[in-house]
Amino acid sequence: MPGLSGFDLQERLTNAQLLIPIIFITANDDAPTRERAQKGGVAYFPKPFDAQSLLEAIGKALGGR
C-alpha cells in the first residue's frame, strides 16, 4: 500500500463507517504500535508469527470461531 499505512486504512474504514475486521502484521513491534492496533479490536501479529494463529484470527474475523 504505497503511501498508506495500515493505521491510515483503519482510520479511513472507520470514517466511512465500514466495519471490516483488520489483522495487523508488522515487523516493527513496539509498545505504541501494539497498543494502537489492539485498541481497534483487531488481531495483531509481530513477525515472525505462527501460521495457525493467523488462520484462527482470520476465521474469527470472518465470523467462524
Residue pairs with C-beta under 8 A, 6 or more apart in sequence:
1 9
6 22
6 24
6 26
6 37
7 36
7 37
9 22
10 22
10 40
10 42
13 19
13 20
13 22
14 40
21 42
21 43
21 61
21 62
22 40
22 42
22 43
23 42
23 43
23 44
23 45
23 54
23 57
23 58
23 61
24 37
24 42
24 43
24 44
24 45
25 45
25 47
25 49
25 54
26 33
26 37
26 44
26 45
26 46
26 47
27 46
27 47
29 46
29 47
34 44
34 46
37 44
38 44
43 54
43 57
43 60
43 61
45 53
45 54
45 57
56 65
59 65
